[in-house]
Amino acid sequence: METIHFKTVDPVSQDLLRGASQRGIGLNWERYEKQQPQDGFLRLGLSCPYGCMQGPCRIDPYGRGADRGICGLDRDGMAAAFLLRLALQGVMEMMDPCHLAKPQADEIVWQTPLDKMASAALDKLGGAPLSTREIFASALLLSRPSATPEALIRQTVRLGILAIGLAEQRRAQDQPSGSMGFRTGYGLLAGDAILIGVSGRIPAALVQSLQKETAGLKNPEVRLISLGDWVPAGGDFIPIVCTSGEAETVLASGKLNLLLAGPQSDPGLMDLCGKMDIPVVLSNDNPLPAVILKQARAAFDRRVPVSFTPDASLIGTGSVGLGAADVESALQVGPSAKIALLGGADTLLQSLGHLPVELAKALRGEDHAVSSWGDAALWMVKQELPVGILAANEGPLTAIRALAAKRKLSALKGICFTGIKGCREFTFAVGLAAIGLKVLVAVPLPLWGSKKVRTTLRENLAAAGGILAHFDHPAKADEILDWFVRS
């Protein structure tokens, strides 16, 4: 464990990881290490994504093995199709059930202030309006190889813009306003209390009823804490004890008495709970709050002493801007006229917390106001950095909307995704670049298997004035800082 500091910048997390290793508890870091070296074919986009049962096929990037798939597909077509597959999955992730129940127009109707940006981008892609039919068209393209790499890339970019349009359509329906507060840090685990961990997408009704069931309980008190997910609870978020990359580390502390898991919870969380005898309740089973509380109390009563006693002062607080005025306020942290958007999910390709914290400090030193979202925002708040906080899922877009409405987009020097966990973020990054913005992704994208695909994507995005910068390695802080400063 002499490399523990390479895994996280948080000294408390380092102690927990060291303790888990000494007790023989394998966490996400151990699984990550066993996956090394990662599949170079997949990372380069040279693993065939088509819905075909003849393979699976891949192309050797070094020229010593296969140079085509069984059907004859070459590396350019394979990499382009791989990109389209990711973008399609990203759009599908946005079609969540709670919004599918609401009426949605088939064709995207753009509202100010993004209507002109979207129109200009679509004009460069043939001029056809966007609708949810793009999803079916993309699925058809991925059934068997038939389209050119250029057509596949063009469709990828259209899906990126569609993702932006769907988010705009949803915002028009939901009409968010005001701001929501949150607390984060290991201090949330301090003291003697029944601790119910929450992960994944938990129905709002269940959260509210569980809060009502546990409100006012003492000796011991009952706390709901999130393991990295932003779970709304009334006017605020459930307290967030850690980022998503640290969720298993928190479970390994032995402090939690029950896990309430919703859709999109990582399987590793449930597996670890089984090994540590922590009860798991699935939100999809429609559990009653009283039953959840009874199981948590029983686990608390039979708990064994743990050595982890976090300092109660290790709690950071913040507020997420949702309404237009609140987002604008979040973007105006300090007197700087230059704005940097820096956020995203944890990634095990980097030491957890390193990029968000070091970049935020460096950018502020270069006279940039910094706003963040997701895991990156939690790291900054835990370090008490003066940054604006944006919505976890669509933070960059809310900022773009606010800046465009005030005609201040020229102040934005770039958008950096410090990490990407799902395809949704990837598709969003493509969409933001497609409408003319400067975007950087700090983790490698599966584009390096084909120079033609990289060039075609760059040209499609540049037509509307956009940039999607990326590296063939996990980006270093000084590389990203240089990208911002030179803009």
Secondary structure, 3 states (H helix, E strand, C coil): CCCHHHCECCHHHHHHHHHHHHCCCCCHHHHHHHCCCCCHHHHCCCECCCCCCCCCCECCCCCCCCCCCCCCCCHHHHHHHHHHHHHHHHHHHHCCHHHHCCCCCCECCCCCCCHHHHHHHHHCCCCCCCECHHHHHHHHHCCCCCCCHHHHHHHHHHHHHHHHHHHHHHHHHHCCCCEEEEEECHHHHCCCEEEEEEECCCCHHHHHHHHHHHCCCCCCEEEEEECCCCCEECCEECCECCCHHHHHHHHHCCCCCEEEECCCCCHHHHHHHHHHCCCEEEHHHCCCHHHHHHHHHHHHHCCCCCCCCCCCCCCEEEEEECCHHHHHHHHCCCCCCEEEEEEECCCCCCCECHHHHHHHHHHHHCCEEEEECHHHHHHHHHCCCCCEEECCCCHHHHHHHHHHHCCCHHHEEEEEEEECCCHHHHHHHHHHHHCCCEEEECCCCCCCCCHHHHHHHHHHHHCCCCEEECCCCCCCHHHHHHHHHCC
